[in-house]
Amino acid sequence: MTALPTFEAPRLRLPRATFVSDLHLDIDRDTPRLHAFCEWLTRRPAEEPVFLLGDIFEFWIGDDWTHPVMESLVAACAAARARGVSFHFLTGNRDFLVGETFAARAGWAMLPDPVAVEIAGRAFVLTHGDLLCTDDHAYQAWRAQARQPAAQAAFLAQPLPARIAFAQRSREQSRAYQGALESPIDVNEGEVRRWLETYPSAVLLHGHTHRCAVHRYSIADEQRERWVLPEWHDTARWLEIVPEGATWHGVTPARVEHR
Ligand SMILES: [Mn+2]
């Protein structure tokens, strides 16, 4: 069991924010989902920061990789930023190789995972969500290895064609793996409780599982919550938090009580 980081103070304090995750954009393909995202960016309210909580991209093979489709996304982000929309990004299990070079080009401020923030006066701990899925032992072992700086450097040192071929193979393997599962592996509820105990009073907010929901827990006589963001298909689905409250757009989260 890995030790969780502790936070002295929230990294950001914001009056309002929008949250999305799990777009799984195939950035070398001109897809309806990419168009939906770029169009959605044109409709973001000015001065409302956008948090991208991982798996924005289906895969990532290095910031030195460019593609015309990717440039349209970078341009859409630049246009939104010109209207006062800021971006905050933490990586997911598929796009964990996104680095500072691409983030700077897109105008995304990178966040560690997990990270504590305060939105509209309420405390949140943000995470992609894969760290909570501790029942997937094979994945967690792979994750620990793949996140080593030396392993990442070795991968990124390969010539670009080799990395593109690797990404194609991984996509096929991932499809076969997901197809063999009855449903994607969900969070481990014991691990969720450990996080909630580590971060008293914060709402745990994550994506990854594609099981959009508001979960309520009773922990040390406190009512606690875990909010799960929806994945995108070809339409936008997001969470907006403003001083008046939280609104889910394009989706109705399941309500789940844990005793
Ligand atoms: Mn994920």
Residues whose N, C-alpha, C, O or C-beta is under 5 A from the ligand:
A	BS01	MN	D55 G92 N93 H208
